[in-house]
């Protein structure tokens, strides 16, 4: 599902809301999650999962085409851990 499909589905299920208002709500939620993660905070949505930031140390990688060693800088990467309810639902429990 892409963002526009999510907005359309929410708008269809809530006919009392204008689509432009639903779009603002969805965009605000995503912006807040992104800003919290940029600050290094953890975002938890009960039953769905938790978004966090993990730090990857600097390392020496390898260019797959030539095999030459390449220095890879330290970086922060997003990490998502599913919640128990979502995991159980996906596994048919």
C-alpha positions as a LaTeX table, in Angstrom:
\begin{tabular}{lrrr}
\hline
Residue & $x$ (\AA) & $y$ (\AA) & $z$ (\AA) \\
\hline
Unk1 & 0.00 & 0.00 & 0.00 \\
Unk2 & 1.32 & 3.43 & $-0.89$ \\
Unk3 & 0.59 & 6.74 & 0.83 \\
Unk4 & $-2.12$ & 7.80 & $-1.64$ \\
Unk5 & $-3.91$ & 4.45 & $-1.21$ \\
Unk6 & $-3.78$ & 4.86 & 2.57 \\
Unk7 & $-5.24$ & 8.36 & 2.32 \\
Unk8 & $-8.00$ & 7.16 & $-0.02$ \\
Unk9 & $-8.89$ & 4.23 & 2.25 \\
Unk10 & $-9.13$ & 6.45 & 5.34 \\
Unk11 & $-11.20$ & 9.02 & 3.42 \\
Unk12 & $-13.55$ & 6.28 & 2.17 \\
Unk13 & $-14.03$ & 4.89 & 5.69 \\
Unk14 & $-14.64$ & 8.38 & 7.13 \\
Unk15 & $-17.04$ & 10.17 & 4.74 \\
Unk16 & $-17.46$ & 13.03 & 7.22 \\
Unk17 & $-13.80$ & 14.04 & 6.59 \\
Unk18 & $-12.59$ & 15.86 & 3.50 \\
Unk19 & $-9.83$ & 14.08 & 1.58 \\
Unk20 & $-7.54$ & 17.11 & 1.93 \\
Unk21 & $-7.94$ & 16.92 & 5.73 \\
Unk22 & $-7.14$ & 13.20 & 5.74 \\
Unk23 & $-4.06$ & 13.94 & 3.62 \\
Unk24 & $-2.90$ & 16.57 & 6.15 \\
Unk25 & $-3.42$ & 14.12 & 9.02 \\
Unk26 & $-1.46$ & 11.30 & 7.35 \\
Unk27 & 1.36 & 13.66 & 6.32 \\
Unk28 & 1.55 & 15.10 & 9.85 \\
Unk29 & 1.81 & 11.63 & 11.38 \\
Unk30 & 4.64 & 10.64 & 9.03 \\
Unk31 & 6.44 & 13.96 & 9.60 \\
Unk32 & 6.24 & 13.56 & 13.38 \\
Unk33 & 7.61 & 10.01 & 13.21 \\
Unk34 & 10.44 & 11.19 & 10.96 \\
Unk35 & 11.30 & 14.17 & 13.18 \\
Unk36 & 11.29 & 12.03 & 16.33 \\
Unk37 & 13.63 & 9.52 & 14.72 \\
Unk38 & 15.90 & 12.34 & 13.50 \\
Unk39 & 16.21 & 13.43 & 17.15 \\
Unk40 & 17.13 & 9.85 & 18.06 \\
Unk41 & 13.82 & 9.14 & 19.80 \\
Unk42 & 11.94 & 5.85 & 19.62 \\
Unk43 & 8.38 & 5.86 & 18.25 \\
Unk44 & 6.08 & 3.10 & 19.44 \\
Unk45 & 2.66 & 2.37 & 17.99 \\
Unk46 & 1.07 & $-0.20$ & 20.32 \\
Unk47 & 0.06 & $-3.39$ & 18.55 \\
Unk48 & 1.84 & $-2.33$ & 15.35 \\
Unk49 & 5.49 & $-1.89$ & 16.16 \\
Unk50 & 8.31 & 0.44 & 17.13 \\
Unk51 & 10.53 & 2.63 & 14.99 \\
Unk52 & 14.01 & 3.39 & 16.27 \\
Unk53 & 17.42 & 4.47 & 15.04 \\
Unk54 & 20.45 & 2.19 & 15.14 \\
Unk55 & 24.02 & 3.28 & 14.66 \\
Unk56 & 26.28 & 1.36 & 12.32 \\
Unk57 & 29.99 & 1.61 & 13.00 \\
Unk58 & 32.51 & 2.62 & 10.37 \\
Unk59 & 33.97 & $-0.36$ & 8.55 \\
Unk60 & 35.95 & $-1.40$ & 5.53 \\
Unk61 & 33.67 & $-2.71$ & 2.81 \\
Unk62 & 34.40 & $-4.10$ & $-0.61$ \\
Unk63 & 33.47 & $-2.80$ & $-4.05$ \\
Unk64 & 31.51 & $-5.73$ & $-5.52$ \\
Unk65 & 32.55 & $-4.93$ & $-9.08$ \\
Unk66 & 36.31 & $-4.59$ & $-8.59$ \\
Unk67 & 36.90 & $-6.19$ & $-5.19$ \\
Unk68 & 38.80 & $-3.11$ & $-3.98$ \\
Unk69 & 38.44 & $-2.19$ & $-0.29$ \\
Unk70 & 36.22 & 0.82 & 0.40 \\
Unk71 & 35.90 & 2.80 & 3.63 \\
Unk72 & 32.27 & 2.97 & 4.79 \\
Unk73 & 31.52 & 5.81 & 7.22 \\
Unk74 & 29.59 & 5.47 & 10.46 \\
Unk75 & 25.89 & 6.08 & 9.90 \\
Unk76 & 22.48 & 5.95 & 11.52 \\
Unk77 & 19.84 & 3.71 & 9.96 \\
Unk78 & 16.10 & 3.36 & 10.66 \\
Unk79 & 14.98 & 0.14 & 12.34 \\
Unk80 & 11.46 & $-1.26$ & 12.71 \\
Unk81 & 10.47 & $-3.98$ & 15.15 \\
Unk82 & 6.99 & $-5.44$ & 14.78 \\
Unk83 & 4.63 & $-5.54$ & 17.71 \\
Unk84 & 3.30 & $-8.81$ & 19.11 \\
Unk85 & $-0.26$ & $-8.18$ & 17.83 \\
Unk86 & 0.95 & $-7.58$ & 14.26 \\
Unk87 & 3.27 & $-10.60$ & 14.37 \\
Unk88 & 0.48 & $-12.84$ & 15.63 \\
Unk89 & $-1.93$ & $-11.54$ & 13.00 \\
Unk90 & 0.55 & $-12.17$ & 10.19 \\
Unk91 & 1.10 & $-15.72$ & 11.44 \\
Unk92 & $-2.63$ & $-16.50$ & 11.69 \\
Unk93 & $-2.84$ & $-16.68$ & 15.47 \\
\hline
\end{tabular}
